[in-house]
Amino acid sequence: MSVPRGERVLVADDDPPLRRMLKRSLTADGFEVTVAADGPGALLEAERSAPDVIVLDVAMPAIDGLSVCRRLRDRGLATPILMLTARDAVADRVAGLEAGADDYLVKPFAIEELVARLHALTRRGRDERSLLSYADLTLDTGSRIAIRGGRAIELTGRETALLGMLLARAGHAVTREQALAEIWGGAAQDNVVDRYVTRLRRKLGEPPLIRTVRGSGFVLRA
């Protein structure tokens, strides 16, 4: 009987004992594990190993985890990313979310919780796959790919969530407060929504679909 392929996870952490423990524990749980010891290694392995989910330590040498996360998102990588950090301040959690991370876990943690969160992140794309359409735009929320005019556009997790909100309410305004509450859990500054709208407008191209509703928020209107 064939054994199903495990989900591929990339673990980037500069602590050798923790890195070995995570590789051993996650492998025992069925994951295919690749490890990196620093930021440059994480960037290299993210492209080389094509992981299904990435675990990034915030405090890594050369390039820290937040910078790695931002660079991966800037490259259009939509792979779910979980950040590990020893700091639990709200500002630290906000920084991770704004860098493009999908989840955040504070050290020390129980390996069972990490495994559960990784399974949830890898399952999200399979279990919540759906298509949303408006005008010449279609969004596959599972693959995080939008198609406009026959052109495929890769989106990050939060870009997908924001565009999904706009598509689900096409013709009706989505307020900044609604987006902050549903996508960022309220743990971000108001202007993060504007920044993500700017990114979406740039990716979706012309003619513009996302309109600003003065004093309210944004609306999808052809």
N, CA, C and O of each residue as an XYZ file, in Angstrom:
888
protein
N       0.861     -1.196      0.000
C       0.000      0.000      0.000
C       0.885      1.229      0.000
O       1.829      1.308      0.786
N       0.599      2.196     -0.870
C       1.415      3.402     -0.952
C       1.104      4.330      0.206
O      -0.025      4.388      0.692
N       2.120      5.049      0.637
C       1.965      6.014      1.713
C       1.753      7.388      1.103
O       2.538      7.790      0.244
N       0.715      8.135      1.511
C       0.464      9.451      0.955
C       1.650     10.382      1.201
O       2.311     10.304      2.236
N       1.905     11.254      0.244
C       2.974     12.220      0.413
C       2.633     13.194      1.515
O       1.523     13.725      1.558
N       3.583     13.434      2.415
C       3.355     14.397      3.471
C       3.446     15.816      2.949
O       4.016     16.063      1.886
N       2.888     16.734      3.692
C       3.014     18.139      3.346
C       4.473     18.559      3.514
O       5.137     18.146      4.465
N       4.962     19.374      2.597
C       6.341     19.845      2.656
C       6.407     21.106      3.518
O       5.689     22.075      3.269
N       7.269     21.086      4.528
C       7.421     22.247      5.397
C       8.887     22.677      5.407
O       9.789     21.846      5.508
N       9.107     23.972      5.300
C      10.436     24.559      5.435
C      10.521     25.194      6.813
O       9.696     26.040      7.158
N      11.516     24.791      7.609
C      11.739     25.344      8.941
C      13.036     26.135      8.911
O      14.097     25.577      8.631
N      12.963     27.436      9.198
C      14.143     28.294      9.235
C      14.317     28.842     10.642
O      13.504     29.639     11.108
N      15.385     28.412     11.322
C      15.664     28.852     12.687
C      17.160     28.723     12.923
O      17.779     27.752     12.487
N      17.747     29.707     13.616
C      19.192     29.683     13.816
C      19.626     28.926     15.070
O      20.817     28.886     15.378
N      18.689     28.329     15.794
C      18.994     27.559     16.996
C      19.112     26.080     16.619
O      18.093     25.432     16.380
N      20.342     25.523     16.559
C      20.511     24.139     16.085
C      19.699     23.109     16.863
O      19.059     22.268     16.232
N      19.685     23.124     18.218
C      18.879     22.117     18.924
C      17.392     22.217     18.592
O      16.728     21.197     18.405
N      16.865     23.443     18.518
C      15.450     23.609     18.185
C      15.182     23.149     16.757
O      14.162     22.519     16.478
N      16.099     23.467     15.867
C      15.936     23.076     14.467
C      15.903     21.551     14.342
O      15.080     21.001     13.611
N      16.803     20.871     15.060
C      16.827     19.404     15.016
C      15.551     18.818     15.618
O      14.996     17.852     15.095
N      15.086     19.416     16.731
C      13.874     18.918     17.361
C      12.673     19.067     16.442
O      11.853     18.156     16.323
N      12.575     20.222     15.792
C      11.441     20.453     14.899
C      11.480     19.499     13.706
O      10.449     18.969     13.293
N      12.668     19.287     13.160
C      12.757     18.365     12.021
C      12.351     16.963     12.443
O      11.614     16.287     11.726
N      12.827     16.523     13.600
C      12.510     15.179     14.074
C      11.013     15.045     14.361
O      10.385     14.067     13.955
N      10.445     16.027     15.060
C       9.037     15.946     15.460
C       8.093     16.060     14.272
O       7.116     15.318     14.175
N       8.385     16.990     13.371
C       7.501     17.182     12.219
C       7.601     16.010     11.247
O       6.607     15.618     10.637
N       8.798     15.455     11.105
C       8.954     14.264     10.257
C       8.141     13.110     10.828
O       7.480     12.384     10.086
N       8.188     12.940     12.155
C       7.410     11.880     12.793
C       5.916     12.074     12.600
O       5.150     11.110     12.622
N       5.500     13.331     12.409
C       4.078     13.612     12.205
C       3.672     13.518     10.744
O       2.512     13.766     10.414
N       4.602     13.164      9.860
C       4.258     12.951      8.463
C       4.658     14.054      7.509
O       4.417     13.940      6.307
N       5.265     15.121      8.009
C       5.717     16.194      7.134
C       7.030     15.815      6.443
O       7.821     15.039      6.979
N       7.249     16.364      5.262
C       8.549     16.304      4.609
C       9.259     17.611      4.954
O       8.828     18.680      4.522
N      10.335     17.537      5.723
C      10.940     18.716      6.335
C      12.253     19.107      5.663
O      13.142     18.278      5.467
N      12.352     20.391      5.317
C      13.595     21.007      4.877
C      13.947     22.078      5.898
O      13.059     22.766      6.400
N      15.228     22.229      6.215
C      15.624     23.208      7.228
C      16.609     24.213      6.645
O      17.323     23.938      5.680
N      16.620     25.396      7.271
C      17.582     26.453      6.939
C      18.005     27.106      8.247
O      17.219     27.196      9.190
N      19.260     27.563      8.296
C      19.818     28.098      9.541
C      19.827     29.613      9.599
O      20.149     30.187     10.639
N      19.478     30.275      8.494
C      19.483     31.734      8.496
C      18.571     32.259      7.393
O      17.976     31.485      6.642
N      18.469     33.595      7.304
C      17.582     34.203      6.326
C      17.925     33.890      4.882
O      17.038     33.487      4.129
N      19.188     34.060      4.456
C      19.536     33.727      3.073
C      19.225     32.269      2.729
O      18.754     31.969      1.632
N      19.494     31.371      3.674
C      19.179     29.964      3.434
C      17.692     29.732      3.286
O      17.263     28.908      2.478
N      16.899     30.461      4.066
C      15.447     30.327      3.970
C      14.947     30.784      2.600
O      14.094     30.130      2.000
N      15.471     31.900      2.107
C      15.065     32.386      0.785
C      15.423     31.385     -0.301
O      14.639     31.142     -1.218
N      16.621     30.803     -0.192
C      17.060     29.823     -1.184
C      16.181     28.580     -1.153
O      15.721     28.114     -2.195
N      15.949     28.043      0.044
C      15.175     26.809      0.163
C      13.705     27.008     -0.190
O      13.056     26.082     -0.677
N      13.176     28.199      0.048
C      11.776     28.463     -0.295
C      11.547     28.313     -1.797
O      10.478     27.881     -2.228
N      12.555     28.670     -2.589
C      12.432     28.521     -4.041
C      12.791     27.104     -4.484
O      12.176     26.551     -5.395
N      13.799     26.524     -3.823
C      14.305     25.220     -4.269
C      13.400     24.066     -3.875
O      13.203     23.143     -4.666
N      12.836     24.097     -2.651
C      12.073     22.954     -2.158
C      10.567     23.069     -2.357
O       9.840     22.108     -2.109
N      10.083     24.243     -2.804
C       8.643     24.458     -3.054
C       7.789     23.937     -1.906
O       6.969     23.044     -2.117
N       7.959     24.475     -0.678
C       7.215     23.968      0.483
C       5.729     24.302      0.408
O       5.315     25.236     -0.278
N       4.935     23.507      1.136
C       3.504     23.781      1.267
C       3.240     24.774      2.390
O       2.203     25.437      2.396
N       4.169     24.886      3.342
C       4.046     25.810      4.463
C       5.455     26.129      4.953
O       6.354     25.296      4.847
N       5.649     27.334      5.489
C       6.965     27.783      5.927
C       6.892     28.232      7.383
O       5.967     28.941      7.780
N       7.891     27.807      8.182
C       8.034     28.259      9.564
C       9.287     29.129      9.633
O      10.387     28.657      9.343
N       9.125     30.405     10.019
C      10.243     31.343     10.062
C      10.451     31.862     11.473
O       9.520     32.374     12.095
N      11.683     31.730     11.982
C      12.033     32.381     13.232
C      12.246     33.870     12.949
O      12.880     34.225     11.955
N      11.729     34.729     13.803
C      11.877     36.171     13.582
C      13.332     36.593     13.697
O      13.831     37.325     12.842
N      14.028     36.139     14.750
C      15.388     36.604     15.038
C      16.422     35.676     14.415
O      16.949     34.791     15.090
N      16.715     35.873     13.131
C      17.743     35.089     12.447
C      18.860     36.009     11.980
O      18.621     37.189     11.724
N      20.082     35.484     11.864
C      21.204     36.311     11.422
C      21.133     36.623      9.929
O      20.431     35.967      9.160
N      21.889     37.652      9.556
C      22.020     38.089      8.151
C      20.735     38.758      7.670
O      20.732     39.959      7.398
N      19.652     38.003      7.561
C      18.345     38.538      7.184
C      17.338     37.983      8.171
O      17.201     36.765      8.283
N      16.628     38.843      8.892
C      15.702     38.329      9.898
C      14.431     37.764      9.254
O      14.191     37.938      8.059
N      13.626     37.088     10.074
C      12.442     36.414      9.560
C      11.419     37.343      8.941
O      10.780     36.993      7.949
N      11.256     38.538      9.522
C      10.306     39.497      8.956
C      10.735     39.920      7.557
O       9.908     40.030      6.652
N      12.026     40.155      7.386
C      12.540     40.551      6.060
C      12.400     39.413      5.064
O      12.061     39.636      3.902
N      12.664     38.183      5.522
C      12.476     37.027      4.640
C      11.027     36.939      4.196
O      10.745     36.719      3.018
N      10.106     37.111      5.141
C       8.680     37.042      4.828
C       8.298     38.108      3.799
O       7.610     37.815      2.821
N       8.747     39.342      4.024
C       8.429     40.417      3.081
C       8.977     40.127      1.692
O       8.298     40.359      0.692
N      10.215     39.617      1.626
C      10.825     39.332      0.317
C      10.074     38.222     -0.412
O       9.883     38.289     -1.627
N       9.652     37.212      0.323
C       8.893     36.132     -0.304
C       7.560     36.647     -0.839
O       7.147     36.280     -1.939
N       6.895     37.490     -0.071
C       5.618     38.050     -0.533
C       5.832     38.979     -1.723
O       5.032     38.982     -2.659
N       6.900     39.762     -1.695
C       7.192     40.656     -2.817
C       7.455     39.874     -4.103
O       7.206     40.367     -5.203
N       7.958     38.655     -3.951
C       8.190     37.793     -5.110
C       6.909     37.125     -5.588
O       6.908     36.432     -6.606
N       5.823     37.330     -4.857
C       4.545     36.742     -5.233
C       4.291     35.372     -4.655
O       3.320     34.718     -5.036
N       5.155     34.906     -3.723
C       4.953     33.597     -3.123
C       3.755     33.634     -2.178
O       3.714     34.438     -1.246
N       2.783     32.759     -2.425
C       1.560     32.749     -1.612
C       1.558     31.649     -0.547
O       0.558     31.470      0.148
N       2.663     30.911     -0.411
C       2.756     29.827      0.563
C       2.457     30.328      1.979
O       2.978     31.371      2.373
N       1.634     29.616      2.752
C       1.367     30.036      4.136
C       2.659     30.116      4.948
O       3.527     29.251      4.831
N       2.781     31.165      5.774
C       3.971     31.387      6.596
C       3.558     31.554      8.051
O       2.675     32.348      8.375
N       4.215     30.789      8.925
C       4.023     30.919     10.365
C       5.310     31.466     10.967
O       6.391     30.930     10.728
N       5.190     32.534     11.748
C       6.351     33.152     12.382
C       6.531     32.621     13.796
O       5.561     32.461     14.536
N       7.784     32.349     14.169
C       8.138     31.986     15.540
C       8.903     33.143     16.175
O       9.797     33.713     15.548
N       8.561     33.491     17.410
C       9.256     34.582     18.072
C       9.232     34.382     19.578
O       8.344     33.726     20.121
N      10.219     34.957     20.239
C      10.264     34.913     21.697
C       9.522     36.079     22.316
O       9.384     36.147     23.537
N       9.037     37.011     21.480
C       8.382     38.208     21.989
C       6.881     38.156     21.737
O       6.427     37.738     20.672
N       6.116     38.593     22.749
C       4.661     38.477     22.679
C       3.959     39.834     22.708
O       2.756     39.902     22.958
N       4.704     40.915     22.455
C       4.093     42.239     22.458
C       3.180     42.395     21.239
O       3.423     41.796     20.192
N       2.139     43.199     21.384
C       1.214     43.435     20.279
C       1.956     43.968     19.065
O       1.677     43.564     17.936
N       2.910     44.883     19.297
C       3.653     45.468     18.181
C       4.407     44.399     17.392
O       4.528     44.501     16.171
N       4.917     43.374     18.083
C       5.636     42.301     17.399
C       4.680     41.464     16.550
O       5.013     41.077     15.430
N       3.493     41.189     17.088
C       2.511     40.421     16.313
C       2.057     41.209     15.085
O       1.904     40.653     13.998
N       1.846     42.508     15.275
C       1.435     43.359     14.155
C       2.507     43.375     13.076
O       2.196     43.309     11.887
N       3.779     43.464     13.489
C       4.874     43.485     12.520
C       4.884     42.216     11.683
O       5.104     42.270     10.473
N       4.648     41.070     12.321
C       4.613     39.820     11.578
C       3.467     39.761     10.595
O       3.642     39.311      9.463
N       2.293     40.210     11.012
C       1.135     40.199     10.126
C       1.322     41.149      8.953
O       0.976     40.823      7.818
N       1.871     42.320      9.235
C       2.062     43.300      8.166
C       3.152     42.865      7.194
O       3.160     43.294      6.040
N       4.067     42.024      7.647
C       5.097     41.498      6.752
C       4.528     40.452      5.793
O       5.168     40.088      4.806
N       3.312     39.972      6.096
C       2.668     39.006      5.219
C       2.508     37.621      5.802
O       2.103     36.695      5.099
N       2.823     37.462      7.095
C       2.681     36.150      7.729
C       1.207     35.787      7.906
O       0.347     36.663      8.009
N       0.930     34.483      7.939
C      -0.438     34.003      8.110
C      -0.745     33.623      9.555
O      -1.907     33.612      9.963
N       0.295     33.310     10.331
C       0.086     32.914     11.715
C       1.336     33.265     12.509
O       2.368     33.620     11.939
N       1.232     33.163     13.835
C       2.251     33.679     14.746
C       2.241     32.822     15.998
O       1.195     32.648     16.622
N       3.411     32.278     16.378
C       3.490     31.411     17.556
C       4.655     31.864     18.429
O       5.766     32.075     17.943
N       4.386     32.009     19.718
C       5.386     32.527     20.658
C       6.139     31.382     21.327
O       5.533     30.410     21.778
N       7.466     31.504     21.388
C       8.297     30.535     22.110
C       8.227     30.824     23.608
O       8.103     31.985     23.998
N       8.302     29.800     24.453
C       8.292     28.368     24.115
C       6.883     27.909     23.760
O       5.902     28.482     24.234
N       6.785     26.886     22.934
C       5.480     26.400     22.494
C       5.450     24.882     22.573
O       6.494     24.229     22.592
N       4.266     24.336     22.618
C       4.101     22.883     22.575
C       4.124     22.437     21.117
O       3.457     23.031     20.269
N       4.892     21.391     20.829
C       4.989     20.916     19.450
C       3.620     20.539     18.907
O       3.368     20.665     17.709
N       2.728     20.072     19.791
C       1.373     19.703     19.349
C       0.628     20.909     18.787
O      -0.131     20.786     17.826
N       0.850     22.082     19.397
C       0.187     23.281     18.895
C       0.752     23.688     17.547
O       0.003     24.071     16.648
N       2.076     23.607     17.397
C       2.683     23.939     16.110
C       2.157     23.018     15.019
O       1.790     23.483     13.940
N       2.117     21.727     15.288
C       1.624     20.762     14.304
C       0.184     21.084     13.919
O      -0.164     21.060     12.739
N      -0.653     21.384     14.912
C      -2.053     21.697     14.629
C      -2.167     22.932     13.746
O      -2.966     22.968     12.810
N      -1.357     23.947     14.052
C      -1.420     25.174     13.253
C      -0.932     24.937     11.822
O      -1.499     25.482     10.875
N       0.116     24.128     11.664
C       0.622     23.837     10.323
C      -0.398     23.048      9.516
O      -0.597     23.318      8.331
N      -1.042     22.077     10.149
C      -2.091     21.333      9.439
C      -3.232     22.263      9.032
O      -3.785     22.131      7.941
N      -3.582     23.197      9.906
C      -4.659     24.134      9.584
C      -4.279     25.011      8.401
O      -5.105     25.268      7.525
N      -3.021     25.475      8.369
C      -2.578     26.336      7.278
C      -2.550     25.588      5.953
O      -2.977     26.125      4.931
N      -2.051     24.348      5.959
C      -1.986     23.593      4.707
C      -3.358     23.114      4.260
O      -3.601     22.916      3.069
N      -4.269     22.926      5.240
C      -5.625     22.469      4.913
C      -6.498     23.591      4.365
O      -7.454     23.349      3.628
N      -6.154     24.822      4.739
C      -7.011     25.962      4.380
C      -7.239     26.039      2.873
O      -8.367     26.231      2.418
N      -6.170     25.891      2.111
C      -6.293     25.999      0.669
C      -7.136     24.891      0.066
O      -7.847     25.108     -0.915
N      -7.057     23.675      0.668
C      -7.833     22.557      0.113
C      -9.296     22.632      0.507
O     -10.178     22.410     -0.322
N      -9.558     22.947      1.778
C     -10.928     22.893      2.295
C     -11.768     24.109      1.950
O     -12.996     24.036      1.918
N     -11.095     25.242      1.690
C     -11.856     26.473      1.469
C     -11.760     26.961      0.024
O     -11.988     28.139     -0.254
N     -11.429     26.067     -0.878
C     -11.300     26.457     -2.280
C     -12.656     26.890     -2.828
O     -13.649     26.176     -2.691
N     -12.685     28.046     -3.437
C     -13.913     28.521     -4.051
C     -13.556     29.581     -5.091
O     -12.474     30.166     -5.058
N     -14.478     29.812     -6.003
C     -14.278     30.796     -7.061
C     -15.225     31.965     -6.852
O     -16.415     31.771     -6.605
N     -14.701     33.166     -6.951
C     -15.490     34.385     -6.885
C     -15.224     35.173     -8.154
O     -14.078     35.274     -8.590
N     -16.270     35.733     -8.754
C     -16.108     36.431    -10.018
C     -16.858     37.752    -10.032
O     -17.880     37.913     -9.366
N     -16.331     38.690    -10.802
C     -16.995     39.967    -11.056
C     -16.364     40.560    -12.304
O     -15.140     40.627    -12.421
N     -17.213     40.991    -13.241
C     -16.733     41.553    -14.507
C     -15.753     40.559    -15.147
O     -16.095     39.392    -15.337
N     -14.533     41.018    -15.482
C     -13.563     40.121    -16.120
C     -12.573     39.538    -15.123
O     -11.503     39.066    -15.509
N     -12.928     39.570    -13.831
C     -12.036     39.113    -12.781
C     -12.591     37.869    -12.099
O     -13.765     37.834    -11.731
N     -11.753     36.850    -11.928
C     -12.111     35.644    -11.185
C     -11.014     35.377    -10.167
O      -9.826     35.495    -10.470
N     -11.426     35.013     -8.951
C     -10.473     34.711     -7.886
C     -10.697     33.294     -7.387
O     -11.812     32.933     -7.010
N      -9.637     32.489     -7.384
C      -9.651     31.165     -6.774
C      -9.035     31.335     -5.389
O      -7.819     31.480     -5.266
N      -9.860     31.318     -4.350
C      -9.363     31.591     -3.004
C      -8.482     30.470     -2.478
O      -7.672     30.693     -1.578
N      -8.629     29.258     -3.028
C      -7.795     28.147     -2.577
C      -6.375     28.244     -3.078
O      -5.430     28.081     -2.306
N      -6.211     28.511     -4.373
C      -4.867     28.605     -4.952
C      -4.267     29.997     -4.815
O      -3.081     30.199     -5.078
N      -5.115     30.979     -4.391
C      -4.700     32.380     -4.261
C      -4.241     32.942     -5.608
O      -3.253     33.673     -5.688
N      -4.972     32.590     -6.651
C      -4.680     33.092     -7.987
C      -5.915     33.795     -8.530
O      -7.017     33.246     -8.523
N      -5.708     35.026     -9.002
C      -6.766     35.773     -9.680
C      -6.502     35.717    -11.179
O      -5.351     35.669    -11.614
N      -7.565     35.724    -11.957
C      -7.429     35.738    -13.416
C      -8.216     36.934    -13.932
O      -9.409     37.076    -13.664
N      -7.534     37.779    -14.667
C      -8.193     38.927    -15.277
C      -7.756     39.049    -16.726
O      -6.567     39.166    -17.022
N      -8.729     39.020    -17.622
C      -8.418     39.111    -19.036
C      -7.488     38.019    -19.520
O      -6.658     38.240    -20.402
N      -7.633     36.822    -18.931
C      -6.791     35.704    -19.319
C      -5.415     35.703    -18.679
O      -4.614     34.807    -18.947
N      -5.123     36.688    -17.837
C      -3.810     36.790    -17.185
C      -3.904     36.292    -15.753
O      -4.747     36.762    -14.990
N      -3.034     35.329    -15.372
C      -3.007     34.790    -14.021
C      -2.189     35.704    -13.114
O      -1.100     36.143    -13.484
N      -2.721     35.987    -11.918
C      -2.085     36.901    -10.972
C      -1.965     36.201     -9.633
O      -2.983     35.868     -9.025
N      -0.745     35.968     -9.155
C      -0.543     35.332     -7.859
C      -0.696     36.358     -6.745
O      -0.175     37.469     -6.841
N      -1.412     35.984     -5.689
C      -1.673     36.882     -4.567
C      -1.167     36.276     -3.268
O      -1.043     35.056     -3.155
N      -0.878     37.117     -2.297
C      -0.544     36.640     -0.957
C      -1.843     36.276     -0.230
O      -2.941     36.519     -0.731
N      -1.694     35.692      0.955
C      -2.872     35.289      1.708
C      -3.791     36.446      2.029
O      -5.005     36.337      1.853
N      -3.234     37.558      2.500
C      -4.082     38.695      2.885
C      -4.566     39.476      1.666
O      -5.642     40.073      1.720
N      -3.821     39.492      0.588
C      -4.344     40.072     -0.648
C      -5.552     39.277     -1.124
O      -6.548     39.851     -1.562
N      -5.458     37.947     -1.036
C      -6.581     37.092     -1.422
C      -7.790     37.354     -0.540
O      -8.913     37.460     -1.033
N      -7.560     37.461      0.774
C      -8.672     37.691      1.698
C      -9.357     39.024      1.428
O     -10.584     39.112      1.449
N      -8.556     40.070      1.171
C      -9.135     41.389      0.927
C      -9.886     41.420     -0.401
O     -10.997     41.946     -0.477
N      -9.281     40.856     -1.447
C      -9.975     40.826     -2.732
C     -11.229     39.968     -2.633
O     -12.244     40.281     -3.257
N     -11.170     38.891     -1.855
C     -12.357     38.054     -1.660
C     -13.481     38.822     -0.996
O     -14.643     38.672     -1.375
N     -13.148     39.657      0.006
C     -14.163     40.490      0.648
C     -14.807     41.434     -0.351
O     -16.028     41.590     -0.372
N     -13.989     42.060     -1.172
C     -14.502     43.010     -2.161
C     -15.376     42.295     -3.192
O     -16.421     42.814     -3.586
N     -14.954     41.104     -3.632
C     -15.742     40.353     -4.612
C     -17.063     39.884     -4.016
O     -18.098     39.926     -4.681
N     -17.027     39.434     -2.758
C     -18.252     38.954     -2.113
C     -19.261     40.076     -1.917
O     -20.465     39.834     -1.839
N     -18.754     41.321     -1.839
C     -19.635     42.481     -1.631
C     -19.595     43.421     -2.838
O     -19.787     44.628     -2.689
N     -19.351     42.882     -4.011
C     -19.221     43.712     -5.218
C     -20.385     44.689     -5.343
O     -21.552     44.310     -5.246
N     -20.039     45.954     -5.559
C     -21.052     46.993     -5.653
C     -21.391     47.637     -4.333
O     -22.105     48.639     -4.296
N     -20.885     47.071     -3.234
C     -21.125     47.608     -1.896
C     -19.788     47.884     -1.219
O     -18.831     47.126     -1.381
N     -19.731     48.957     -0.472
C     -18.474     49.370      0.138
C     -18.042     48.418      1.249
O     -18.860     47.960      2.046
N     -16.730     48.128      1.286
C     -16.090     47.427      2.392
C     -15.311     48.475      3.177
O     -14.407     49.111      2.635
N     -15.650     48.659      4.431
C     -14.977     49.695      5.216
C     -13.619     49.186      5.701
O     -13.372     47.982      5.767
N     -12.757     50.129      6.033
C     -11.446     49.765      6.589
C     -11.624     48.969      7.883
O     -10.887     48.019      8.145
N     -12.607     49.367      8.682
C     -12.848     48.684      9.946
C     -13.250     47.225      9.727
O     -12.811     46.339     10.460
N     -14.086     46.978      8.714
C     -14.488     45.604      8.415
C     -13.286     44.768      7.987
O     -13.112     43.637      8.439
N     -12.462     45.337      7.113
C     -11.288     44.606      6.633
C     -10.314     44.325      7.767
O      -9.783     43.219      7.872
N     -10.076     45.323      8.616
C      -9.163     45.133      9.741
C      -9.656     44.037     10.673
O      -8.874     43.209     11.141
N     -10.955     44.039     10.940
C     -11.521     43.054     11.869
C     -11.479     41.646     11.291
O     -11.120     40.705     11.999
N     -11.837     41.482     10.026
C     -11.963     40.153      9.447
C     -10.631     39.560      9.002
O     -10.429     38.349      9.098
N      -9.726     40.400      8.518
C      -8.482     39.887      7.930
C      -7.309     39.974      8.898
O      -6.479     39.067      8.960
N      -7.244     41.059      9.647
C      -6.109     41.258     10.559
C      -6.499     41.065     12.021
O      -5.669     41.260     12.909
N      -7.733     40.689     12.280
C      -8.158     40.489     13.652
C      -8.057     41.744     14.494
O      -7.945     41.667     15.717
N      -8.098     42.908     13.842
C      -8.009     44.186     14.537
C      -6.599     44.554     14.963
O      -6.390     45.635     15.514
N      -5.609     43.668     14.719
C      -4.235     43.897     15.195
C      -3.372     44.526     14.106
O      -2.345     43.969     13.718
N      -3.795     45.687     13.616
C      -3.017     46.400     12.600
C      -3.481     47.851     12.561
O      -4.537     48.194     13.093
N      -2.679     48.690     11.925
C      -3.039     50.090     11.771
C      -3.995     50.253     10.597
O      -3.999     49.446      9.667
N      -4.817     51.323     10.653
C      -5.811     51.545      9.602
C      -5.186     51.590      8.214
O      -5.776     51.092      7.256
N      -3.985     52.189      8.094
C      -3.428     52.396      6.755
C      -2.943     51.103      6.099
O      -2.583     51.117      4.922
N      -2.924     49.982      6.835
C      -2.511     48.736      6.206
C      -3.507     48.340      5.122
O      -3.116     47.752      4.113
N      -4.786     48.653      5.314
C      -5.792     48.331      4.305
C      -5.516     49.124      3.029
O      -5.592     48.577      1.929
N      -5.200     50.399      3.172
C      -4.888     51.232      1.998
C      -3.674     50.696      1.257
O      -3.635     50.697      0.026
N      -2.677     50.237      2.018
C      -1.473     49.706      1.370
C      -1.796     48.445      0.571
O      -1.290     48.258     -0.535
N      -2.639     47.585      1.135
C      -2.995     46.363      0.415
C      -3.874     46.661     -0.790
O      -3.762     45.985     -1.813
N      -4.747     47.660     -0.693
C      -5.548     48.059     -1.852
C      -4.638     48.558     -2.965
O      -4.855     48.239     -4.134
N      -3.618     49.340     -2.612
C      -2.659     49.833     -3.612
C      -1.970     48.664     -4.305
O      -1.804     48.672     -5.525
N      -1.572     47.666     -3.536
C      -0.916     46.492     -4.120
C      -1.855     45.739     -5.043
O      -1.455     45.301     -6.121
N      -3.122     45.587     -4.616
C      -4.086     44.891     -5.458
C      -4.344     45.655     -6.756
O      -4.409     45.056     -7.830
N      -4.488     46.964     -6.659
C      -4.710     47.758     -7.868
C      -3.569     47.589     -8.855
O      -3.786     47.467    -10.060
N      -2.336     47.584     -8.326
C      -1.169     47.430     -9.196
C      -1.165     46.055     -9.859
O      -0.859     45.935    -11.045
N      -1.504     45.019     -9.092
C      -1.487     43.669     -9.645
C      -2.618     43.430    -10.640
O      -2.429     42.743    -11.643
N      -3.804     44.001    -10.361
C      -4.953     43.762    -11.226
C      -4.881     44.554    -12.524
O      -5.485     44.156    -13.520
N      -4.152     45.669    -12.529
C      -3.954     46.438    -13.753
C      -5.154     47.269    -14.164
O      -6.077     47.497    -13.382
N      -5.119     47.716    -15.408
C      -6.144     48.620    -15.952
C      -7.188     47.858    -16.747
O      -6.904     46.776    -17.260
N      -8.415     48.414    -16.860
C      -8.914     49.583    -16.130
C      -9.142     49.243    -14.662
O      -9.381     48.082    -14.330
N      -9.073     50.238    -13.780
C      -9.186     49.960    -12.343
C     -10.558     49.406    -11.978
O     -11.579     49.807    -12.538
N     -10.559     48.466    -11.018
C     -11.806     47.885    -10.529
C     -12.110     48.307     -9.097
O     -13.275     48.387     -8.708
N     -11.071     48.579     -8.310
C     -11.269     48.918     -6.904
C     -11.353     50.435     -6.754
O     -10.377     51.145     -6.996
N     -12.507     50.918     -6.358
C     -12.739     52.355     -6.220
C     -12.720     52.752     -4.745
O     -13.117     51.977     -3.875
N     -12.258     53.958     -4.482
C     -12.270     54.496     -3.125
C     -13.610     55.172     -2.852
O     -14.078     55.989     -3.645
N     -14.213     54.828     -1.738
C     -15.448     55.486     -1.300
C     -15.040     56.469     -0.201
O     -14.687     56.066      0.908
N     -15.092     57.741     -0.518
C     -14.582     58.759      0.397
C     -15.259     58.667      1.765
O     -16.485     58.634      1.876
N     -14.423     58.625      2.798
C     -14.925     58.584      4.152
C     -15.472     57.242      4.601
O     -15.973     57.113      5.717
N     -15.375     56.225      3.721
C     -15.945     54.924      4.068
C     -14.934     53.802      3.881
O     -14.506     53.185      4.857
N     -14.547     53.531      2.635
C     -13.644     52.412      2.387
C     -13.447     52.208      0.907
O     -13.043     53.125      0.192
N     -13.735     50.995      0.443
C     -13.457     50.654     -0.960
C     -14.584     49.777     -1.505
O     -15.256     49.062     -0.763
N     -14.768     49.855     -2.821
C     -15.823     49.090     -3.463
C     -15.312     48.552     -4.795
O     -14.516     49.208     -5.467
N     -15.762     47.371     -5.174
C     -15.424     46.802     -6.475
C     -16.505     47.209     -7.453
O     -17.669     46.839     -7.303
N     -16.107     47.977     -8.462
C     -17.083     48.488     -9.428
C     -16.416     48.637    -10.774
O     -15.384     49.298    -10.888
N     -17.002     48.020    -11.812
C     -16.432     48.085    -13.158
C     -16.738     49.421    -13.807
O     -16.338     49.660    -14.946
